[in-house]
Amino acid sequence: MTSSLVVVGAGPRGTGLLERIAANAPELYAGDGLDIHLVDPWPPGAGRIWRAAQSPLLWMNSHAEDVTMFTDDTVDMAGPVREGPTLHQWAGLPGRTFTDRRVQGSYLRWVYDEAVAALPAGVTVHHHRRRALRVGGPREGRQQVWLEGRPRPLLADLVVLALGHLDAEPDDEQARLAAYARDHGLVHLPPGFTADSDLSALRAGDPVVVRGFGLAFVDLMVLLTEGRGGRHEQDTYVPSGREPVLYVGSRRGVPYHSKIGYDLTGERPPLPRFLGADAIGALSATGGPDGVDGAGFRGWGSVPPGSGGGEVGGGGGGLWPLVEKELGFAHYHRLFTAHPERTAMAWAHFEEAYADGGPEERRDLVAAAVPGPADRLDLAVLDRPLHGVRYDTPDDLQAALRGRIEADLRRRHDPAHSADLGLFLGLLSVYGQLTRLGDIGPWWHGFFSSLASGPPGPRLRQMLALSRAGVLRFVGADMRVTAEDGVFRASSETVPGAVVEARALVEARLPEPTVRRTRDPLLRALHAEGAAETPDGLLRVDRADGRILDRAGRPHPRRFALGPFTDGRTPGAFTRPRTGGPAFRQNDATARAVLTFLRAPGPRPGPAAVPGEGSAAAPASAPHVVG
């Protein structure tokens, strides 16, 4: 009987898995045929986030040359490398273009089509434009995947969930705010995908409190300004008169750092250096707590003496000291090798002392070897730049933050400060290693995003123009939002005593990935039936190959999961070329596990496809069939 694989989610992650199945199949699969069922109401390849039906004003957040769906020899994987074009090569764009998301969607569709075409003869891909509702079946038998609007399930030997970012039910705070808004005729937009939000209730000229200063805010800012007929003329914003006034704040109180605007030249930091496989293995062996917050992250998992894990001189240390040491190494390696004139010591001497020293010794070393304060790395200041900073008036804050954004733009586009690029490469390396540990809490992802996944420089210049035009107002750090006296109120200790009142509140961030509150019925059903979750609500998976774990820690032999809703979350489903993309590594491991299972001998009784779902006899090539 024909084997059957169901992949729920046909966006970038599902497409990446399909590419790895095609790459590994010649080695691992010699079956009589295989039906691959992709279940997703959105277009294959692009999925929901990168679909064509969205505003052309919404850009990619990366240069076109920094986006690839193809592996290279920097990816730590068992499968073969199958190189392919980056987005800019495929689209014929200048490498440093920030193209709109629809172009990326077209690239992803092309990658999907190429992956289907590369599958061996006898493999058929079926796309079902429906939602998957639940998965059933015994651990040792075929699985049933029930689809919306279908009376009979798909039957599958294996199921892989590649669901991407998901909507979520409100948490307690969001539910209270939503209820208050309903009771008082206010507007409350909960966390969600900005491109899918109904912004029509945000009226021209009205104040709107916005909580969140990351990429979701940038989308909101664009749709409520250019999207309403305003335009940017060089450094000046010309309003249409239809814009609301946005009062924005967040934990940090500042926007994410600009994308770096120059290329790497010269020597690349040799990473990983202190946080590599040996250190990760030692940390994993300690069995530290999952789902810790930022403070807990800094003390998690002590490293036994002599383990080779880095901070071992005093018999301990933990995860954060290793992360801090690794990031510092990447930063200073770049400074010493690219800008030696701004250092006071030979790199070889600095590197040896840096490797042997503890935190205090390294601070003294940096003070002696790096004369310029602007060249020294201070991760605490980067994380909380407004901590302890106070301004007398809101206008003082506006001027100060404009100055800060202008300075950030200058620095991030000046190769004289390319130690920042070293830090960026260090962040990518660290994230790739941390994915091997499972759920380490949300703090790290936010910290990484603020430094390494910020907006394009042109977006920050638009932000400055909107601030000067009075359309955008900064509130400050640790912004508090209350609902009282029939309005929303926002305040921050950055400007003591200043309060903003508004009849609209927008939560400018993605929903937290959580299996307990997800609106995805399949994930909720899995959780109810015993799938394990971390304290932060992520689905637990076996880090070796992505198999879903139950609450006893047993991996399910026939169910896998990949993506941001799992404790194997990565920075993205695609990545920069030659940075070892951890998503690629995970896709490859899961693809190989799937193919190894499916090639095993033994009967697999029963049909693999539901009649009418576009099933077809295995042809000489691998067609895409729409169900």
C-alpha positions, 0 to 999 in steps of 0.5 A: 500500500502507498505510504502517506505523510500529512504535513499541516502547514504549507508555508515556509516551514512546511516548504522547507521540510518538503525541500529536505525530503526531496534532498534526502529521499535518494539516500533514504527512501526507496518505497513503492510510492508516497502520498504527501498531503499538505493541509493549509487554507493559505497558498503553499510556499507563501502561507498566510504571512507572505501571501500575495493578498496584502498591502504592497506597503508592507516590506520584508524585514531583511535585505533581499541578499540575506534571505534564502530557503536553501542549505549550504555547508555551514548547516550542521546536518546529516543530509546533503546540501542543495544550494539555490538562489537567495531572494535577490538572485532569484528576483533579480533585485539589488542585494540591499533591497528591502522588497515587499512581502509579496515578492518574498511570497512569490519566491517561496512559491517558486521554492515550493514548486522546485521542491515538488519537482525534485521529489522522486518518481512515485511521490505525489503532493496533494494540497488541501485548502482546509484547516486541520481540526484534530489528529487521532489514532493509536501510537503504533498505528495509522493516524487520522487527520480530520479536516474542516468540512470533510466527513472522513479523515486523511489517513497517515503513517506520519503527521508533521505539524508546521503551523507557523505563527498562530492566533491566540485567545486573550490572556487574563489582562487582554480579556479584562481590557477587551471587556472594558472597551466593550462596556465603555464604547472604546477600541481595543485591538489585541495582539495579532497580525497587523496585516489582518487587523481591522484598523478602520475604528482608529479615527483621524486625529484621535489619540491611540495608545500603542503598546509594542515598539517592534516590527508589528508596530512598524507595520501599524505605523505604515498602514495608518500613515502611508496606508491612509494617503500620507506620503514621505518627501525625503525627510518630511512627512506630508499628512493626508489628514486621515491619520490618528496620533500614535502614542507608543511605548514598550518595555524598552521604550525605544524602537528596535535597532536598525538593520546594519547597512553595510557588508562584512569584509575581512575576517569573520569571528570564528563561532561558536567559541565558548557556547558550542556543542560541548557547552550545550551538552553540559548545560543539557545534562544539568536539567535546569528549569524550563520557561524561565524569564530574563532574570532566570535565564542569566542563572540557568544551568550551572556548568560543572568544573572541567566540562569545557563549557567556558565559565568553569574556573569557579565551579559554575556559571550557567547559561547567561555567563556563557552567552555574554562571553560568546557575544563579547568574543564576537564583538571584540574579535571584529573590533581588534581584527577590523579596527586595530587602531582603536585598541591598545593590545595585540589580539592574541594577548587579548584573546588569551586573557579573555578566554581565561578570565572571569567576568570581573577580569574581562571587564578590567581587560576591556577597560585596558585594551579598548580606550573608547567607551563607544567601542565597548560592549554593554549588553545591559544598556543595549537591553534597557537603554532608558533604565533610570533615565528621566525627562522633565516633559514629554517634549524633552523625551521626543527630542531625546528619542529622535536623537537616539534614533538618528545616532543609531542610524548613523552607527548601523550604517557606518562600517567604522562600527563593524563590531556591531556586525560581529555582535550580530553574527554572535547573536545568530550563533548563540540562537542556533545553539540555544535551540538545542536546549529547548524553551529558555523563556521569552526574554532571549527572543525579545533581546535577540530581536531588538538587536538583530531583527530590527526594521530597515533603516528607511523605516526608522527615518520614516519614524523620525519624520512622523515624530517631527510631524506630530503623528507619532509620540513616544511615551517611554519605557515600562509603559503602564496601561490602565483602563479607568474613568471611561478611557485608556491611560498610558504612563511611564516613569521616563517622564514622571507624572505625564499621562496620555488618555485615549479611547483606543488601545492597540497591542502591537505585537504577535500573539504569544505562542501557546498551546493552551490558548491557541486558536488552532483547534488541532493544537488545542486538542493535542494539548487536551489529550496529553501533549506536553507543554513548557511553563511558557506554553510551548509544545515540547518536542524531542530536540533530536528530530522534532517528535512531539513529547507527552507529559511523561516525556515519551516521544510520539512515534508518528507525530512531529512538530516544527516552528515557533509554537514548539520549544525548538523555536528558531529565529525564522523559517529561512535565514541568512546564507552561510550562518548555519540556519538552525531551522534548516538543521531541524528540517533536515533531521525531521525529514530524515526521521520521516523517510527512515520510518516510511522506508521500514518494511511492514504492511500499512493497510488502508487507503492513504487519501480521502476520495475527492481530495485530489489523490492520484496514482503515483506518476513518473514525476512528482505533481502538485495536486490541489484538493 
